[in-house]
Amino acid sequence: KTLHRINRGHDFACYQRTTRLARQRGLKVCSHLIVGLPGEGEGECLATLERVVETGVDGIKLHPLHIVTGSTMAKAWQAGRLTGIALDAYTHAAGEMIRHTPPEVIYHRISASARRPTLLAPLWCENRWTGMVELDKYLNVHGAQGSALGNPWSVA
């Protein structure tokens, strides 16, 4: 639903077919997952993660939605119909996604940044370290990658 809502140009079945074909040819697959997309909360993020992992993925790049100048979402943000994700909401959702990710999946990115005037929201995304530091704190309290899957090696 979200892929259609954000006008991505493909559906999840297309992602699955492409991923399977790439893996059949011996290619490693790294998927980008965005936290804070319109209409999505933590539950949808975890459902997406589960489907991506089930499809077969070697790595994940995770980052918050950036609302940037010139985009369709920027128009919605300027009209007050869209807000950027708050740091605490990102930290909790991303932290839980990491905790629900099997240890063999490599995280290549857990935050991202953009600068004003390109970045409109959320402004905490001007410094990628802000998100990374908060995620580090969250995972130190709640458990490391895979800890929500019941793996005995994970710190709980």
C-alpha positions in Angstrom: 0.0 0.0 0.0 2.8 2.4 0.9 4.7 1.8 -2.4 1.5 2.8 -4.2 0.8 5.8 -1.9 4.3 7.3 -2.4 4.2 6.6 -6.2 7.2 4.3 -6.1 6.4 2.8 -9.5 6.5 -0.9 -8.5 4.8 -3.2 -6.0 6.2 -5.5 -3.4 5.8 -8.5 -5.7 8.1 -6.8 -8.2 10.7 -6.3 -5.4 10.4 -10.0 -4.5 10.9 -11.2 -8.1 13.9 -9.0 -8.6 15.5 -9.9 -5.3 15.0 -13.6 -6.0 16.5 -13.3 -9.5 19.5 -11.4 -8.2 20.2 -13.9 -5.5 19.8 -16.8 -8.0 22.6 -15.2 -10.0 24.8 -15.0 -6.9 24.4 -11.3 -6.4 24.2 -9.9 -2.8 21.1 -7.8 -2.1 21.0 -4.7 0.1 17.5 -3.2 0.6 16.8 0.4 1.7 14.1 0.8 4.3 12.7 4.1 5.2 11.1 4.8 8.6 8.5 7.5 8.8 6.8 7.1 5.4 3.2 8.5 5.3 0.6 6.3 6.8 3.2 3.9 8.4 3.9 3.4 12.1 6.2 1.0 13.9 3.9 -2.0 13.1 4.1 -1.4 9.4 7.9 -1.0 9.6 8.2 -4.4 11.4 5.9 -6.0 8.9 8.0 -4.6 6.0 11.2 -5.8 7.6 9.8 -9.3 8.1 8.7 -9.5 4.5 12.1 -8.3 3.2 14.0 -10.8 5.4 11.7 -13.6 4.3 12.3 -12.7 0.6 16.0 -13.0 1.2 18.3 -10.0 1.8 22.0 -9.8 2.7 22.0 -6.2 3.9 19.8 -3.3 4.9 20.3 0.4 4.7 17.9 2.0 7.2 17.1 5.7 7.5 14.4 8.2 8.4 12.2 9.8 5.8 13.7 13.1 4.7 11.3 15.7 3.4 13.2 17.7 0.9 12.7 20.8 -1.3 11.0 20.2 -4.6 9.4 16.8 -3.7 5.7 15.9 -3.7 6.1 15.3 0.0 7.5 18.8 0.5 4.3 20.2 -0.9 2.2 18.1 1.5 4.5 19.2 4.4 4.2 22.9 3.5 0.4 22.5 3.4 0.5 20.9 6.9 -0.6 17.5 5.7 2.6 15.7 6.5 5.1 15.9 9.4 8.6 14.6 9.7 9.3 11.7 12.1 10.3 12.7 15.6 13.7 11.5 16.8 12.2 9.4 19.6 9.7 7.7 17.2 12.6 6.9 14.8 14.8 5.6 17.5 12.1 3.2 18.8 10.9 2.0 15.4 14.5 1.6 14.0 15.7 0.0 17.2 12.9 -2.6 17.1 13.6 -3.3 13.5 17.2 -4.0 14.3 16.2 -6.2 17.3 14.0 -8.2 15.0 16.6 -8.7 12.3 18.5 -12.0 12.1 22.3 -11.6 12.8 23.3 -12.7 9.4 21.8 -9.6 7.8 24.3 -6.8 7.7 23.2 -3.2 8.5 25.1 -0.9 6.2 23.4 2.2 7.5 21.1 3.1 10.4 20.8 6.8 9.8 21.3 9.4 7.2 21.6 13.2 6.8 20.7 16.1 4.6 21.3 19.8 4.9 19.2 22.9 4.8 17.9 24.4 2.5 17.4 21.0 0.8 16.1 19.4 4.0 12.8 20.7 5.2 12.1 18.1 7.9 12.9 16.6 10.3 15.7 19.0 11.2 17.4 16.5 13.5 18.4 14.7 10.3 21.0 17.5 9.6 23.4 15.4 11.6 23.4 11.6 11.0 25.2 11.1 14.3 22.1 12.3 16.2 20.1 9.2 15.1 23.1 6.8 15.4 23.8 7.9 19.0 20.2 7.6 20.1 19.9 4.1 18.4 23.1 3.0 20.2 21.5 4.1 23.6 18.3 2.3 22.7 20.0 -1.0 21.7 22.2 -0.9 24.8 19.1 -0.8 27.0 16.8 -3.1 25.0 19.1 -5.6 23.3 21.2 -6.0 20.2 20.5 -7.1 16.7 18.4 -10.2 16.7 17.6 -10.0 20.5 13.9 -9.9 19.9 14.0 -13.2 17.9 14.9 -15.2 21.0 18.5 -16.0 19.9 20.5 -17.2 23.0 23.7 -15.3 21.9 21.9 -11.9 22.0 22.2 -9.5 24.9 18.8 -8.9 26.3 
